[in-house]
Amino acid sequence: ELPGRSDPKVNVLRLVSDWLQDETNGRWVMVVDNVDDAETFFPSRKRQRDEADASVQTPLAMYLPQSRNGAVLITSRNKDAAARLAGGYCVLA
């Protein structure tokens, strides 16, 4: 029941990201599973030029919400891909 979802021209990824970033909407957890290929979230410039789809033009990583009200859990078998998506290396003890 996300407001604006019925608009056929709406960018659904942006709509969801913006909703999650609005702290008045409550707490949330997002699980991004199997981040094994960084290219999925950060397409190369060549791939962006080759693809006509506008959603490919904006890297998928740009839609991951950042909010004090939520958390994003990333799972991966590829340390480099996960670290790139998370913004660096973090060792949990």
C-alpha positions in Angstrom: 0.0 0.0 0.0 2.9 2.3 -0.8 1.6 5.8 -1.9 2.3 6.4 -5.6 2.8 2.8 -6.5 -0.1 2.8 -9.0 1.5 5.5 -11.2 2.8 3.6 -14.3 5.7 6.0 -14.7 6.9 5.8 -11.1 10.4 4.5 -10.3 9.5 1.8 -7.9 13.0 1.4 -6.6 13.2 5.1 -5.8 9.7 5.0 -4.3 10.6 2.2 -1.9 14.0 3.6 -1.0 12.5 7.0 -0.2 9.8 5.4 1.9 12.3 3.4 3.9 14.5 6.5 4.5 11.5 8.4 6.0 11.9 7.7 9.7 8.2 8.4 10.3 7.5 5.0 8.6 9.0 3.0 11.5 11.9 0.6 11.9 12.9 -1.9 9.2 15.5 -4.5 8.2 16.5 -5.3 4.6 18.3 -8.4 3.7 20.3 -8.3 0.4 21.2 -11.9 -0.1 23.8 -13.4 -2.5 25.8 -10.3 -3.4 28.3 -12.3 -5.2 28.7 -10.1 -8.3 29.4 -6.4 -7.8 28.4 -5.8 -11.4 24.8 -6.3 -10.4 24.9 -3.2 -8.1 27.7 -1.2 -9.9 27.4 -1.8 -13.7 30.4 -0.9 -15.8 30.1 2.2 -17.9 30.2 0.1 -21.0 27.3 -2.0 -19.8 25.4 1.2 -19.0 25.9 2.6 -22.5 24.8 -0.7 -24.0 21.6 -0.9 -22.0 18.7 1.2 -23.1 16.7 0.6 -19.9 16.7 3.7 -17.6 16.7 1.5 -14.5 20.1 0.1 -15.5 21.5 3.7 -15.9 21.2 4.2 -12.2 23.4 1.7 -10.3 21.2 -0.5 -8.1 23.4 0.3 -5.1 22.0 3.9 -5.2 18.6 2.6 -4.2 19.8 1.0 -0.9 18.2 3.1 1.8 20.3 4.8 4.5 18.4 5.6 7.7 19.0 5.5 11.4 15.7 3.7 11.5 16.7 0.7 9.5 19.5 -1.8 8.8 20.7 -3.5 5.7 22.2 -7.0 6.0 24.4 -8.1 3.1 25.3 -11.7 2.6 27.8 -12.8 0.0 30.4 -15.4 -0.8 32.5 -12.7 -2.5 34.3 -10.5 0.1 35.2 -7.8 -2.4 31.6 -7.5 -3.8 30.1 -7.3 -0.3 32.7 -4.8 0.9 32.1 -2.6 -2.1 28.4 -2.6 -1.5 28.8 -2.0 2.2 31.3 0.8 1.7 34.4 -0.9 3.0 35.7 -3.7 5.1 34.4 -4.2 8.6 35.5 -7.1 10.8 33.0 -8.2 13.4 34.3 -9.8 16.5 
